[in-house]
Amino acid sequence: MSLSKRIFAAFFAFIIVPLIVLGSVSYLVFQKVTQEKYAEQTELTLKAIGRNINNMFKEANYFSDFWVTTEDSVESVEQSIDSNGGSLEIPGDSSLTPDYVQLLEKERLRQRVLLTYPGIKSVTLYRNDNQQVSVNFTKDTPLAREELESNPIYKEVLRKNGAPVWVGPNEDVKLTGENNLFTQIRVLLDIDSLTSKGILVTRFHLSELTRIFSFYSSQGKVDRRFLIVAGNGNIVFDNATVAEGEKIEKFVDTVKGIDLKSDMPQSKTLSFDGRKSLVSVQDLQLERLGVGDWKLVMVTSWQYLSGDMAMVLRWMVVITSISLVLALAFNLMFIRRTVRFIVRVVRAMRQVERGDLSTRVTVVGNDETTTLARGFNSLVTRVSELLDDVKQEQSRKRKAEMMLLQAQIKPHFLFNALESINILAVQNEGRKVSKMVQRLANIFRISIQQKEEITIEQELEHLTSYLEIQKYRFEELFEYTIDVPRELMANSILKLTLQPLVENSIQHGFEGIDYMGRIHVYAREEGRNIAFYVEDNGIGIDEEQLARFATSGMKTLQEMYEESPETGERRGLGVGNVADRLRIHYGNRYGIILCSAPGQGTVIKCLIPQNPGE
């Protein structure tokens, strides 16, 4: 990955992502804190409402107890039953008998007792002698005795033996009547003997409940909704009056959401009636007043709760956006500029690495990058100057080596050659003297040429002259063959390349042999190169000498001019120096390869380019 991409990734990972995470975490934390604080406030509100509802039922139970235990009220009911055969109605006719007037006065007395609590709308007494009396303050149809006794709640009423049992609206519509009122059922006891006189069913219209919820739902104009849910999941009361009689499961998840079986306060963010809301549940704890396991549920619209959070979120988005813009501006103005400068320097370094020393970095500005650019340009300039000096030094060194090689005339070789010519002259071998002189002249003519490269044909002519002189000197020591295709003769070769290789075979390969030595020189094309092979059947080279040649060759003047103890002649520049000359002149792809083993002879491969100009 490039530097610019890594820096951008780091900028994104360590600046942009933390800003986004900071904004998101802050919003979630604020949301959680707001929810917890509001849940605490909601719990206090639900407890206050619960106390008001508790007091409301206490008051209803108080007046019910008062009416039941008032002797005049009980007596009135009994007289009403005795006089009217189980029912009482107040006619609108003005012509009344004295007995009826007296009965009417007792009825008015009873009504005054009942009117002390105006929430009572009807009273029905189911006597043990199967007689029934009803007093209605609104249109209401009493429950049939058979339905009352068949209802499961009848056993609970008998078990409580005088304690009230409440049934809320929509909890059991058969018991609450056509007006769907709060219904209290209890055993009517005789004041003196505390024996059962029947079942008393009283229906209440608890208007105080509506006032309680109206007060709390209107505070601060909060979008809140209150529900009372019975133990069977029916909604007993809804201040919005739209969900009464429905199951709570229709509006909220009671499996994974709220738990109506728990007595602990609960507050959770749920979907209520398709809207995200904060649903809070409080146990009313009305069982001791005769009311079932009722729960008070308050639903607060999340839109109301998120009003402040939305404002905070907007500010967070604005601040985060401004921070991101500033961070991007910083990235563009400073980091990106520095990265682009570094990239330019890296590109320039790569061009210099490829050998382009004319590369320079543009100097812009007046800071540390400017100093770095100037330093880089100065360094490249200095390297270019040093490289030119090295090239000139190497050029002078190569010329000196070539001149040394060209000027090297081995005194022993020249002395032996002249001594051989002298012997031939004494023996009157004029033709042989002429050939020897001609061969020696060819060697000197090619050696003193100023050109570094000659044709392969000239190199082979020089090699043949050398071999003929050596063959005359070491008669019956070796024989040779040269096989080079005619089409390769016009190609160029570094002069004095093959002669040291053949000399290596004569002076080292045939040292101490008792058989005829053979030297075979041949060439062939290998791709766009020319390969010369010099093979001999001499004594070969051991592994130590091969390793020495491969690692260092012969590079010191002492090695160059070391004399052979067998022939007394100097070794010349040697095979290793030929390899170095070829690498210097043609490149590292070219040079010498030796393949040999003791007693197996030696093969020397010399590789040169077919077109040295390329």
HUHUMO-V650263 format. One record per residue. N is the residue number from 1. RES is the residue in one letter. PSI is psi in whole degrees, -180 to 180 (999 if undefined). OMEGA is omega in whole degrees, -180 to 180 (NA if undefined). Layout:
# HUHUMO-V650263
[[N | RES | PSI | OMEGA] [N | RES | PSI | OMEGA]]
This chain:
# HUHUMO-V650263
[[1 | M | 136 | -179] [2 | S | 163 | -178] [3 | L | -42 | -179] [4 | S | -40 | 179] [5 | K | -39 | 179] [6 | R | -42 | 180] [7 | I | -40 | 178] [8 | F | -40 | 178] [9 | A | -42 | 178] [10 | A | -41 | 178] [11 | F | -43 | 180] [12 | F | -41 | -175] [13 | A | -36 | -172] [14 | F | -8 | 180] [15 | I | -57 | -175] [16 | I | -49 | -179] [17 | V | -46 | 177] [18 | P | -35 | 178] [19 | L | -44 | 179] [20 | I | -44 | 179] [21 | V | -41 | 179] [22 | L | -45 | 179] [23 | G | -44 | -178] [24 | S | -45 | -179] [25 | V | -41 | 179] [26 | S | -42 | 179] [27 | Y | -44 | -180] [28 | L | -40 | 179] [29 | V | -44 | 179] [30 | F | -39 | 178] [31 | Q | -43 | -179] [32 | K | -44 | 180] [33 | V | -43 | 179] [34 | T | -43 | -180] [35 | Q | -41 | -180] [36 | E | -43 | 179] [37 | K | -43 | -180] [38 | Y | -33 | 177] [39 | A | -40 | 177] [40 | E | -44 | 178] [41 | Q | -38 | 180] [42 | T | -40 | 179] [43 | E | -41 | 178] [44 | L | -41 | 180] [45 | T | -45 | -179] [46 | L | -36 | 177] [47 | K | -40 | 178] [48 | A | -43 | 178] [49 | I | -41 | 179] [50 | G | -40 | 178] [51 | R | -40 | 179] [52 | N | -43 | 179] [53 | I | -40 | 178] [54 | N | -44 | 179] [55 | N | -36 | 180] [56 | M | -45 | 179] [57 | F | -33 | 175] [58 | K | -44 | -180] [59 | E | -42 | 179] [60 | A | -41 | 178] [61 | N | -35 | -180] [62 | Y | -48 | -179] [63 | F | -32 | 176] [64 | S | -42 | 178] [65 | D | -41 | -179] [66 | F | -43 | -177] [67 | W | -39 | -178] [68 | V | -39 | -175] [69 | T | -3 | 178] [70 | T | 121 | -176] [71 | E | -40 | -179] [72 | D | -37 | -179] [73 | S | -44 | 179] [74 | V | -43 | 179] [75 | E | -38 | 179] [76 | S | -43 | 180] [77 | V | -43 | -180] [78 | E | -43 | 179] [79 | Q | -37 | 178] [80 | S | -39 | -180] [81 | I | -43 | -178] [82 | D | -37 | -175] [83 | S | -30 | -171] [84 | N | 9 | 175] [85 | G | 33 | 172] [86 | G | -1 | 179] [87 | S | 159 | -177] [88 | L | 130 | 177] [89 | E | 147 | 180] [90 | I | 108 | -176] [91 | P | 163 | 178] [92 | G | -1 | -179] [93 | D | 142 | -177] [94 | S | -13 | 179] [95 | S | 105 | -174] [96 | L | 143 | 175] [97 | T | 159 | 179] [98 | P | -42 | 179] [99 | D | -39 | -178] [100 | Y | -34 | 178] [101 | V | -41 | 178] [102 | Q | -42 | 177] [103 | L | -37 | -179] [104 | L | -38 | 179] [105 | E | -41 | 177] [106 | K | -36 | 179] [107 | E | -40 | 179] [108 | R | -37 | 176] [109 | L | -43 | 179] [110 | R | -39 | -180] [111 | Q | -36 | 178] [112 | R | -38 | 177] [113 | V | -45 | -178] [114 | L | -34 | -177] [115 | L | -9 | 174] [116 | T | -20 | 173] [117 | Y | 96 | -172] [118 | P | -10 | -179] [119 | G | -16 | 179] [120 | I | 125 | -178] [121 | K | -22 | 177] [122 | S | 150 | 176] [123 | V | 131 | 179] [124 | T | 127 | 180] [125 | L | 123 | 176] [126 | Y | 98 | -177] [127 | R | 161 | -180] [128 | N | -19 | 177] [129 | D | 22 | 177] [130 | N | 11 | 173] [131 | Q | 157 | -173] [132 | Q | 134 | 177] [133 | V | 139 | -177] [134 | S | 137 | 173] [135 | V | 118 | -175] [136 | N | 134 | 172] [137 | F | 2 | 174] [138 | T | 167 | 180] [139 | K | 115 | -176] [140 | D | 141 | 180] [141 | T | 120 | -179] [142 | P | 155 | 178] [143 | L | 137 | 177] [144 | A | 144 | -178] [145 | R | -41 | -178] [146 | E | -41 | 179] [147 | E | -37 | 178] [148 | L | -46 | -176] [149 | E | -23 | 179] [150 | S | -10 | -179] [151 | N | 140 | -179] [152 | P | -25 | -177] [153 | I | -18 | -176] [154 | Y | -38 | 180] [155 | K | -38 | 179] [156 | E | -38 | 178] [157 | V | -45 | 179] [158 | L | -38 | -179] [159 | R | -37 | -180] [160 | K | -22 | 171] [161 | N | 60 | 175] [162 | G | -23 | 177] [163 | A | 143 | -176] [164 | P | 150 | 172] [165 | V | 126 | -175] [166 | W | 143 | 173] [167 | V | 123 | -178] [168 | G | 163 | 176] [169 | P | 139 | 177] [170 | N | -2 | 176] [171 | E | -40 | 174] [172 | D | 99 | -171] [173 | V | -23 | 178] [174 | K | -36 | -179] [175 | L | -33 | -175] [176 | T | -9 | 173] [177 | G | 179 | -175] [178 | E | -24 | 178] [179 | N | -2 | 177] [180 | N | 58 | -176] [181 | L | 163 | 172] [182 | F | 129 | -173] [183 | T | 130 | 177] [184 | Q | 129 | -179] [185 | I | 132 | 180] [186 | R | 162 | 175] [187 | V | 130 | 177] [188 | L | 120 | -176] [189 | L | 148 | 173] [190 | D | 134 | -174] [191 | I | -38 | -175] [192 | D | -48 | -173] [193 | S | -11 | -177] [194 | L | 32 | 175] [195 | T | 155 | -177] [196 | S | 132 | 176] [197 | K | -6 | 179] [198 | G | -171 | 180] [199 | I | 128 | -179] [200 | L | 124 | 180] [201 | V | 119 | -179] [202 | T | 131 | 180] [203 | R | 134 | -175] [204 | F | 144 | 167] [205 | H | 102 | -174] [206 | L | 81 | 180] [207 | S | -22 | 179] [208 | E | -30 | 180] [209 | L | -43 | 179] [210 | T | -39 | -180] [211 | R | -38 | 179] [212 | I | -51 | -177] [213 | F | -31 | 177] [214 | S | -38 | 180] [215 | F | -46 | -176] [216 | Y | -30 | -179] [217 | S | -18 | -178] [218 | S | -7 | -179] [219 | Q | 123 | 179] [220 | G | 12 | -180] [221 | K | 44 | -180] [222 | V | 139 | 179] [223 | D | 84 | -178] [224 | R | 154 | -179] [225 | R | 137 | -177] [226 | F | 136 | 179] [227 | L | 146 | 168] [228 | I | 122 | -174] [229 | V | 129 | 179] [230 | A | 171 | -178] [231 | G | -26 | 179] [232 | N | 6 | 177] [233 | G | -4 | 177] [234 | N | 142 | 177] [235 | I | 110 | -177] [236 | V | -39 | -176] [237 | F | 141 | 176] [238 | D | 118 | -178] [239 | N | -16 | 174] [240 | A | -7 | 176] [241 | T | 20 | -178] [242 | V | -19 | -175] [243 | A | 5 | -178] [244 | E | 134 | -179] [245 | G | -10 | 179] [246 | E | 164 | 174] [247 | K | 140 | -180] [248 | I | -29 | -180] [249 | E | -19 | -180] [250 | K | -25 | -173] [251 | F | -28 | -177] [252 | V | 150 | -179] [253 | D | 116 | 179] [254 | T | 4 | 179] [255 | V | -55 | 180] [256 | K | -3 | -179] [257 | G | -105 | -180] [258 | I | 153 | -180] [259 | D | 107 | -178] [260 | L | -11 | 179] [261 | K | -16 | -177] [262 | S | 145 | 177] [263 | D | -5 | -178] [264 | M | 148 | 176] [265 | P | 143 | -178] [266 | Q | 145 | 174] [267 | S | 118 | -178] [268 | K | 150 | 176] [269 | T | 113 | -176] [270 | L | 172 | 173] [271 | S | 114 | 180] [272 | F | 118 | -180] [273 | D | 38 | 176] [274 | G | 2 | -180] [275 | R | 140 | 178] [276 | K | 126 | -175] [277 | S | 162 | 172] [278 | L | 113 | -176] [279 | V | 121 | 180] [280 | S | 138 | -176] [281 | V | 134 | 179] [282 | Q | 133 | 176] [283 | D | 127 | -178] [284 | L | -20 | 177] [285 | Q | 58 | -179] [286 | L | 9 | -175] [287 | E | -36 | -178] [288 | R | -14 | 177] [289 | L | 4 | 179] [290 | G | 3 | 180] [291 | V | 146 | -179] [292 | G | -170 | -178] [293 | D | 81 | -178] [294 | W | 142 | 178] [295 | K | 140 | 175] [296 | L | 122 | -177] [297 | V | 128 | 175] [298 | M | 128 | -178] [299 | V | 119 | 180] [300 | T | 127 | -179] [301 | S | 131 | 179] [302 | W | -24 | 178] [303 | Q | -37 | 177] [304 | Y | -45 | -179] [305 | L | -36 | -176] [306 | S | 5 | 179] [307 | G | -51 | 178] [308 | D | -38 | 180] [309 | M | -35 | 178] [310 | A | -40 | 177] [311 | M | -44 | 177] [312 | V | -42 | 179] [313 | L | -41 | 179] [314 | R | -43 | 178] [315 | W | -39 | 177] [316 | M | -42 | 179] [317 | V | -43 | -180] [318 | V | -48 | -178] [319 | I | -42 | 178] [320 | T | -41 | 179] [321 | S | -44 | 179] [322 | I | -42 | 179] [323 | S | -42 | 179] [324 | L | -41 | 179] [325 | V | -45 | 179] [326 | L | -39 | 178] [327 | A | -42 | 178] [328 | L | -40 | 178] [329 | A | -42 | 176] [330 | F | -41 | 179] [331 | N | -43 | -178] [332 | L | -41 | -172] [333 | M | -32 | -173] [334 | F | -61 | -174] [335 | I | -47 | -178] [336 | R | -38 | 178] [337 | R | -45 | 179] [338 | T | -42 | 179] [339 | V | -42 | 180] [340 | R | -37 | 177] [341 | F | -45 | 179] [342 | I | -41 | 179] [343 | V | -41 | 178] [344 | R | -42 | 179] [345 | V | -40 | 179] [346 | V | -43 | 178] [347 | R | -42 | 179] [348 | A | -40 | 179] [349 | M | -39 | 178] [350 | R | -39 | 177] [351 | Q | -40 | 177] [352 | V | -38 | 178] [353 | E | -34 | 177] [354 | R | -3 | 175] [355 | G | 1 | -180] [356 | D | 91 | -177] [357 | L | 4 | 175] [358 | S | -1 | -178] [359 | T | 137 | 177] [360 | R | 150 | 177] [361 | V | 131 | -180] [362 | T | 130 | -180] [363 | V | 116 | -179] [364 | V | 136 | 176] [365 | G | -170 | -177] [366 | N | 56 | 179] [367 | D | -162 | -177] [368 | E | -32 | 178] [369 | T | -34 | 177] [370 | T | -44 | 178] [371 | T | -42 | 179] [372 | L | -41 | 180] [373 | A | -44 | 179] [374 | R | -41 | 178] [375 | G | -41 | 178] [376 | F | -46 | -180] [377 | N | -41 | 179] [378 | S | -40 | 180] [379 | L | -45 | -180] [380 | V | -40 | 179] [381 | T | -43 | -180] [382 | R | -42 | 178] [383 | V | -40 | 179] [384 | S | -42 | 179] [385 | E | -43 | 179] [386 | L | -38 | 179] [387 | L | -39 | 176] [388 | D | -41 | 178] [389 | D | -42 | 180] [390 | V | -41 | 179] [391 | K | -44 | 179] [392 | Q | -40 | 179] [393 | E | -44 | 179] [394 | Q | -38 | 179] [395 | S | -44 | 178] [396 | R | -37 | -180] [397 | K | -43 | 180] [398 | R | -40 | 179] [399 | K | -39 | 179] [400 | A | -41 | 178] [401 | E | -43 | -180] [402 | M | -41 | 179] [403 | M | -39 | 178] [404 | L | -42 | 180] [405 | L | -41 | -179] [406 | Q | -37 | -177] [407 | A | -11 | -177] [408 | Q | 110 | 173] [409 | I | 110 | -174] [410 | K | 116 | -177] [411 | P | -42 | -179] [412 | H | -42 | 179] [413 | F | -44 | 180] [414 | L | -41 | 180] [415 | F | -46 | -179] [416 | N | -39 | 179] [417 | A | -44 | -180] [418 | L | -37 | 178] [419 | E | -39 | 177] [420 | S | -40 | 179] [421 | I | -40 | 180] [422 | N | -42 | 179] [423 | I | -42 | 179] [424 | L | -37 | -180] [425 | A | -40 | 178] [426 | V | -35 | -179] [427 | Q | 8 | -179] [428 | N | 37 | 176] [429 | E | 74 | -174] [430 | G | -41 | -178] [431 | R | -44 | -180] [432 | K | -38 | 177] [433 | V | -41 | -179] [434 | S | -44 | -180] [435 | K | -41 | -180] [436 | M | -43 | 180] [437 | V | -41 | 179] [438 | Q | -42 | 179] [439 | R | -43 | -179] [440 | L | -38 | 178] [441 | A | -40 | 178] [442 | N | -41 | -180] [443 | I | -46 | -178] [444 | F | -33 | -178] [445 | R | -44 | -180] [446 | I | -35 | -177] [447 | S | -33 | -174] [448 | I | 1 | 177] [449 | Q | 143 | -177] [450 | Q | -18 | -179] [451 | K | 142 | 177] [452 | E | -33 | -178] [453 | E | 143 | 175] [454 | I | 175 | 178] [455 | T | 159 | 178] [456 | I | -34 | 179] [457 | E | -42 | 178] [458 | Q | -39 | 179] [459 | E | -39 | 179] [460 | L | -33 | 176] [461 | E | -43 | 176] [462 | H | -42 | -180] [463 | L | -41 | 180] [464 | T | -41 | 179] [465 | S | -43 | 179] [466 | Y | -45 | -178] [467 | L | -37 | -179] [468 | E | -41 | 178] [469 | I | -45 | -179] [470 | Q | -34 | 179] [471 | K | -35 | 178] [472 | Y | -40 | -178] [473 | R | -47 | -178] [474 | F | 67 | -177] [475 | E | 140 | -178] [476 | E | 14 | 178] [477 | L | -40 | -177] [478 | F | 167 | 171] [479 | E | 159 | -174] [480 | Y | 159 | 173] [481 | T | 143 | 178] [482 | I | 126 | -178] [483 | D | 96 | 179] [484 | V | 128 | -180] [485 | P | 144 | -178] [486 | R | -33 | -176] [487 | E | -11 | 179] [488 | L | -7 | -173] [489 | M | -30 | -176] [490 | A | -10 | 179] [491 | N | 158 | -177] [492 | S | 154 | 177] [493 | I | 148 | 177] [494 | L | 125 | -173] [495 | K | 155 | -177] [496 | L | 44 | 177] [497 | T | -47 | -174] [498 | L | -30 | -176] [499 | Q | -43 | 176] [500 | P | -30 | -180] [501 | L | -42 | 177] [502 | V | -38 | 178] [503 | E | -35 | 178] [504 | N | -40 | 180] [505 | S | -41 | -177] [506 | I | -48 | -172] [507 | Q | -26 | -176] [508 | H | -43 | -176] [509 | G | -33 | -177] [510 | F | 16 | -177] [511 | E | 113 | 175] [512 | G | 17 | -179] [513 | I | 155 | 178] [514 | D | 26 | 178] [515 | Y | 172 | -177] [516 | M | 121 | 176] [517 | G | 149 | -180] [518 | R | 134 | 175] [519 | I | 127 | 179] [520 | H | 118 | 179] [521 | V | 124 | 178] [522 | Y | 165 | -177] [523 | A | 157 | 176] [524 | R | 161 | 178] [525 | E | 137 | 174] [526 | E | 93 | -175] [527 | G | -123 | 178] [528 | R | 19 | -180] [529 | N | 168 | 176] [530 | I | 129 | -179] [531 | A | 124 | 174] [532 | F | 138 | 179] [533 | Y | 130 | 175] [534 | V | 110 | -177] [535 | E | 142 | 174] [536 | D | 163 | 179] [537 | N | 35 | -176] [538 | G | -160 | -173] [539 | I | -12 | 179] [540 | G | -178 | -177] [541 | I | 135 | 179] [542 | D | 173 | -175] [543 | E | -35 | -179] [544 | E | -45 | 179] [545 | Q | -37 | 177] [546 | L | -43 | 179] [547 | A | -39 | 179] [548 | R | -41 | 178] [549 | F | -40 | -177] [550 | A | -32 | -176] [551 | T | -37 | -174] [552 | S | -31 | -176] [553 | G | -155 | 177] [554 | M | 111 | -171] [555 | K | -14 | -176] [556 | T | 156 | 179] [557 | L | -33 | 178] [558 | Q | -42 | 178] [559 | E | -36 | -178] [560 | M | -39 | -174] [561 | Y | 18 | 177] [562 | E | 134 | -178] [563 | E | 146 | 176] [564 | S | 128 | -179] [565 | P | -20 | -178] [566 | E | -46 | -173] [567 | T | -18 | -177] [568 | G | 5 | -179] [569 | E | 153 | 178] [570 | R | 149 | -175] [571 | R | -13 | -178] [572 | G | -161 | -178] [573 | L | -19 | 173] [574 | G | 170 | -178] [575 | V | -41 | -179] [576 | G | -39 | -180] [577 | N | -32 | 174] [578 | V | -42 | 179] [579 | A | -42 | 179] [580 | D | -43 | 180] [581 | R | -41 | -180] [582 | L | -41 | 180] [583 | R | -41 | 179] [584 | I | -41 | -174] [585 | H | -42 | -173] [586 | Y | -22 | -177] [587 | G | 170 | -174] [588 | N | -15 | 180] [589 | R | -12 | -173] [590 | Y | 160 | 180] [591 | G | -148 | -172] [592 | I | 141 | 172] [593 | I | 128 | 179] [594 | L | 138 | 175] [595 | C | 116 | -175] [596 | S | 165 | 175] [597 | A | 149 | -179] [598 | P | 128 | 179] [599 | G | 0 | -177] [600 | Q | 5 | -178] [601 | G | -174 | -176] [602 | T | 142 | 173] [603 | V | 124 | 178] [604 | I | 123 | 177] [605 | K | 130 | 179] [606 | C | 118 | -176] [607 | L | 126 | 178] [608 | I | 158 | 177] [609 | P | 148 | -180] [610 | Q | -33 | 177] [611 | N | 89 | -174] [612 | P | -27 | -179] [613 | G | -26 | -179] [614 | E | 999 | NA]]
